[in-house]
Amino acid sequence: MDNLTHTFFGLTVAKSGLERATPLATTTLLIASNMPDVDSVMRFRGAFVDLENHRGFTHSFVGLLLLSALLTLILVFLDRRFRLRHDMFRRPIRPLRIFALAYFAGLCHLLMDFTNNYGVRPFLPFSGKWFYGDLIVVVDPWIWLVLGGAAMWLTINGGARIAVWVILGIIMALLVAFALQQPSDRFPAIPLVIRLIWFSGLALVIFGAIRGWGQAGEKVARSALIILLVYWGGMWLAKQTALDQARSALPAENITALSVWPTPANPLLWQAVAANGDTIYSTYINISNAQPVWQEAPVLDARLVEALKNSPRTRYFMKFARYTVSNVEALPDGYAVTLRDVRFDLKMSATLDENLVVKTAELKWF
């Protein structure tokens, strides 16, 4: 998930009662909710290195133990160096509770990342297997509304905080208003009725802030977390419906893999991908109506697949990609290959010589 969502989650969890566990509990939950994404620094070393490391060791059970221990040590040091130094009668933090809160928030980060179609590798370094929930889009405006609304009601006291929430609200509103007004090569347009429903929810959040609904305190935060669970449950049911519709209209008899995942902001529209040894099929399924119409693309030749997997540079993409569509162009001295991960606008271009040795490779998002 995006870091705004992780931050809203950490703040909502803190306000549900965990902030009373120890001094600096809220700080711990906010930092630890985003802590696994420290691996994002790898993007400065290039797209291939970032692809290999993002949602890697820092998003694993073992990695979280180390990160939580490090965060605990840092907060204990800062607490003694600054907060307690100026007032020795303040209640000191509880290191074990700080560690437990940090690990809990990190696990929640993994859970939220698992719910989308990017996936996680929680058993690193012992296993690099990816796990996918395929329930939520990486950036989900409905979760913004639920968790962001609750967090705002509970913290909107003081001019500076009001200004921060107004700025965040404007940014989110602009994204929902203008994103995917027209269909792109990768994503369908978001229907106007979906945007109107979202803005109705935003109006309710603003009305609740004006009416002081945050005075209900911990009940608001707990209710928001329950609504999030209900939303996940509803998306799981929608996913099963989309899977059933896809299975009932499979494009071929020898399908070996079938997956569905949601499209941005629209819980009724799901992308389905099916594959066999020769072909990748894809379609969009509206679970409220319509029979799916499948599009097909050939699977990359096995010799080229093996060559790309064996190259130190391109193997990162080959391990990450779930379903790929390909374009192969014969060159006088080899091949030019373009692969796109069907889930995203993630494209890899590579050239290979006549011996199928990778000469150049480039990776691009969007």
C-alpha positions, 0 to 999 in steps of 0.5 A: 500500500501507499505510505499515506495509507500506512500512516493513517493505519498507524495513527488509527491503531494508536488512537484505538487505545494502544497509545496508552501502552507506553510513552512514545507509543503513537510515535512507534506505531506511526514509524513502524507502520512505514518502517518496512518501506525503508527498502525504498532507498534502493531505487536510487541504485536503479530500477532493477536493484529496486525491483529485487529488493523492494518488499524483500527482507524488510517485509519479512518476519525475520527482517521485522524482528531486526527493524523493531529491535533497532527502532526500540534501541533508537527510541530508548536512546532518544527518550533518555537523551532528550525527554527524560533529561529535561524532566526526570519525573516523567514516565519512562518508555517501556522497551518491551512494549515499544518492541511489541508495538513496533513488530505489531505495526510492521506485521500490519504493514505486511498484511496490508501489502499482502492484500494487493496484487504486488505481493509480499515475500514474508519468509525471506531469507529462507524462501523467496516465494511471493504471496498475493491477496489480490483484494485491494489496489495498491492505492485505494481511495476507499481506505483513505476515506475510512482510516483518514476520516477517523484519524482526522476526527481524532486529531483535528485540534489546533490550527496547524493540524487543521491546515495539514488535514485540509492540504491532505484532503485537497490532494486526495480529492484532486487525485480522485477527481482527475485520475483515470477520467479516460481509459488508459492503455493499462487501466479502465476509466473510473465511472462518474458514479464511483467518484460521486459516491467517494465525494459523498463520503468525503462530505460526510467526513467533513461534516463529522469533523465540524460536528465533533464526532471525534469526541467519541475517542477510541470508539471512532478508531475501533469502528474504523478498523472494523469497517476496514475489516468489513471492506476487506471481507466484501472485496474477498466476496467480490473476488470470489464472484469474479473468479467464478465468472472467469472460470465459467467462461474460460477461453481455453480448456487447458488453463493452468493458472487463473488470477483476478484482482481489482481495478482502481477505485471500482470494486465491481470491475476486476481484471482476470488473467488466465494462462497455459503453456502457449498463451496469456489471456486477459479480460475485465469482469464486471461482477454485476453483469456482462460476459467477459471477452478475452484478449490473448497474447503469445507466451515468450519462447522458452529459450528466451525465458531461460536466457533472461532468467540466467542473466544477472540483470534481467532475472530480477524482473523474471522472478517478479513478473507474474504474467507477462505479455511479450513482443519479440523482434528478430535482429540481424545479430539476435533479438529485441524483447519487450516484456510487460507485467500484466498487473502494472505498467512495468516494462522490460526491454532487452536485446540478446545476441545470436547465442541468447546472451543478454547485451542490454536491458532497461526497466521502466515503470509507466 
